[in-house]
Amino acid sequence: MPSVATLENPPPSPRVRLAVGGLTPLTTIDYPSRLSAVVYCRGCPWRCGYCHNASLQSPEPQTVDTWTPVRNFLNRRRGLLDAVVFSGGEPTSQKALFAAVREIAALGFEVGLHTAGPYPNRLRQLLPLIDWVGMDIKAPLNRYDAITGVPGSGDRAFASARLILDHGIAYEFRTTLDLTLLSRDDVVRLAETLADLGVRNFALQRARDEKRQPTSSWLDDATIGRIESCFVNFVMRG
Ligand code: SF4
């Protein structure tokens, strides 16, 4: 007897081949003011030394369907969660993200995206499909390649930043503070550059590897105040 697709058992998604490396089933901090789940996507073209999910950088060959179990789990969470955030790795490194986003939106969730912006053309096409974006902006343009290890990465990131601002989508720009890679002047210059671009919402977050962050290198209050004055909404995390 053929199986019947119902809301409890949505049809399989043969076109979606999103490579998923993990799932956070419930979080209050990854999408502003929403209960959300986070889907961690495999693959990233950059190699930041402080990467929080380095195990996801390499796109492993898809020998098993890692998306359908995640989609089915999220289907069962309808009414309990508000949003689903695609994070990584770098979600936009996979073309399958488009189909996955459409499936999640069709389930009634708001869709968030964490991106570092390495694929501006893909981001341009994604923006109309999503509701909120957290953009990881790493450094002033002249310091980008030293952090990502990839020439030209800064041009791509700033092109993505402009797309987000031009589109008008809800957003937060965030920078990971690794003061072994960025000087105080770099951080202030980045803040001023973002403010000039029109960024209103900005967060600084401390790198998770404590060994890379000697206490003496932490930003002083005067510098933080100078950065805060550039934005309407500013958050210091960690
Ligand atoms: S862009 Fe993000 S996911 Fe990619 S290497 Fe850098 S920190 Fe890791």
Residues whose N, C-alpha, C, O or C-beta is under 5 A from the ligand:
A	BS01	SF4	C44 W46 R47 C48 C51 H52 G88 G89 E90 A116
